[in-house]
């Protein structure tokens, strides 16, 4: 009888022992950490990146475009350095780890732009989330004087919306694709107020602090060539002509608080919607369609 009791006790306890063994063999759940940032600066030459700095970070940025390298004018320009230069000075502040706001002022057209960036999705190290997704948008005001008076009429407003999809493929290679929508309130007759675009960009690190960068921006909306009428005054000197794609190639040098980019580009605008609407430079046409430029950023953490 005693042996029978021991046998029944063994049957009752065996499932508990097996369950305990299964729990010991089951791997512990680990926190799926975000992947390291795909890019180390807010800008990839002509387009914004998915980069959002840590909460309470202030970014100071200085962007400069010289004139075209080619000497198509009467006087020499020393590779565009003596030519008409475009400059933008901007500030951006990270309110939350996924929310950044900023402001910038640009020399050409005296554009004053207010911008916003939202981090919607982050790539994870396990690959469960394969990409980063961010939204970038701005609202720009043309603040040039009109008839000797400063004007804030609605026909001076423009807008830009972009969805940035990026991935860090390896410690060396990061790529992004970014569909966009640009809008101008006032355009020449025959030109639409909205232009869809698509940007492709990449960054390849050749050392811990140095990378090669490339950026290509393609306007997707086509329209008929039709000059603006005389009674419609806009900032489109070439009338309603299709904008040309933009191509840029450069190098980036980064530290813990600085990023310096130097590049050649076919874009002389700095605010994105200007390039998508108005670019008439073609990179492959020779030096007359290429400009030198650089971007400097400095990060302050509070």
RARAKA-V727078 format. One record per pair of residues at least 4 apart in sequence whose ideal C-beta (glycine too) atoms are under 7 Angstrom apart, sorted by the first residue. I is the first residue (numbers start at 1). J is the second residue. If there is no record, write none. Layout:
BEGIN
i = (I:I)
j = (J:J)
END
This chain:
BEGIN
i = (1:2:3:4:5:6:7:8:9:10:13:14:15:16:17:18:19:20:21:22:32:32:32:33:33:34:34:34:35:35:35:35:36:37:38:38:38:38:38:38:38:39:39:39:39:39:39:39:40:40:40:41:41:41:41:41:41:42:42:42:42:42:42:42:43:43:43:44:44:44:44:44:44:45:45:45:45:45:45:45:46:46:46:46:46:46:46:47:47:47:47:47:47:48:48:48:48:49:49:49:50:50:50:50:50:52:52:52:52:52:52:53:53:53:53:54:54:54:55:55:55:56:56:56:57:57:57:57:58:58:58:58:59:59:59:59:60:60:60:61:61:61:62:62:63:63:63:64:64:64:64:65:65:65:65:65:65:66:66:66:66:66:66:66:67:67:67:67:67:67:68:68:68:68:68:68:68:69:69:69:69:69:69:70:70:70:71:71:72:73:77:77:77:78:79:80:80:86:86:86:86:86:86:87:88:88:88:88:89:89:90:90:90:91:91:92:92:92:93:93:93:94:95:95:98:98:99:100:101:102:103:104:105:106:106:106:108:109:109:109:110:110:110:111:111:111:112:112:112:113:113:113:113:114:114:115:115:115:116:117:117:117:118:118:119:120:120:120:121:121:121:122:122:123:123:123:123:123:123:124:124:130:131:131:131:132:132:133:133:134:135:136:136:137:137:138:139:140:140:140:141:141:141:142:142:143:145:145:146:151:152:154:155:155:157:158:158:158:158:159:159:160:160:160:160:161:161:162:162:163:163:164:164:165:165:165:166:166:166:167:167:168:169:169:169:171:172:172:173:174:174:175:176:177:178:179:180:180:180:180:181:181:182:182:182:182:182:182:182:183:183:184:184:185:186:187:187:187:187:188:188:188:188:188:188:188:189:189:189:189:189:190:190:190:190:191:191:192:192:195:195:195:195:196:196:197:197:197:197:197:198:198:199:199:199:200:201:201:202:203:203:203:204:204:205:206:206:206:209:209:209:210:210:211:212:213:213:213:213:213:214:215:216:216:217:217:217:217:218:219:219:219:222:223:223:225:225:226:226:227:227:228:228:228:228:228:236:238:243:243:243:243:244:244:244:244:246:246:246:246:246:247:247:248:248:248:248:249:249:250:250:250:250:251:252:252:253:254:254:257:257:258:258:259:260:261:261:262:263:264:264:264:265:265:266:266:266:266:266:266:267:267:268:268:269:269:269:269:272:273:274:275:281:282:283:283:285)
j = (5:6:7:8:9:10:11:12:13:14:17:18:19:20:21:22:23:24:25:26:124:126:128:124:125:122:123:124:123:124:125:168:168:51:50:132:166:167:168:174:176:44:49:50:51:166:174:203:51:254:259:49:51:252:259:261:297:48:49:51:59:61:92:297:48:49:295:49:176:201:203:213:215:213:215:248:250:261:263:265:215:217:246:248:265:267:275:178:199:201:215:217:272:117:136:162:164:164:166:176:132:134:164:166:176:94:97:98:100:117:119:57:59:94:299:94:97:301:94:96:97:94:301:302:94:299:300:301:91:93:300:302:91:92:297:299:91:297:298:90:295:297:89:296:88:270:295:85:87:293:294:85:86:268:270:291:293:80:81:83:85:291:292:293:77:80:83:84:85:291:80:83:287:288:289:290:291:79:80:287:290:291:292:286:287:288:76:77:288:77:81:82:83:82:292:291:292:106:107:108:268:269:270:107:104:105:106:270:104:105:102:103:104:102:103:100:101:102:100:101:102:100:99:101:118:119:118:117:116:115:114:113:112:111:270:271:269:142:144:235:142:143:144:140:142:271:140:141:143:138:139:140:271:138:139:136:137:138:137:134:135:136:134:135:134:133:134:135:129:132:133:129:132:129:130:131:132:167:168:128:129:167:165:166:167:166:167:163:165:164:163:162:164:160:161:160:159:158:271:273:152:156:157:156:235:150:149:150:151:156:156:185:185:186:185:183:184:185:273:183:273:180:182:272:273:180:181:178:180:178:179:176:178:176:177:178:174:175:176:174:175:174:173:174:175:205:204:205:204:202:203:202:201:200:199:198:197:199:272:276:194:196:194:195:197:272:273:276:277:193:194:193:277:193:234:191:193:234:236:227:228:232:234:236:239:240:226:228:229:232:240:223:224:226:240:223:240:221:223:219:221:276:277:220:221:217:218:219:220:276:218:220:215:216:217:216:214:215:214:211:213:252:211:212:211:210:211:212:253:254:255:251:253:252:251:250:251:252:261:263:249:248:245:247:245:246:275:276:245:243:245:276:242:240:242:240:241:239:240:239:240:232:234:236:239:240:278:280:276:277:278:279:279:280:281:282:265:266:267:275:279:266:283:263:264:265:267:263:264:261:262:263:264:262:259:261:260:258:259:298:299:297:298:297:296:294:295:294:293:290:291:292:291:293:279:281:282:283:289:290:275:279:281:291:274:275:278:279:276:277:278:279:289:289:289:290:289)
END
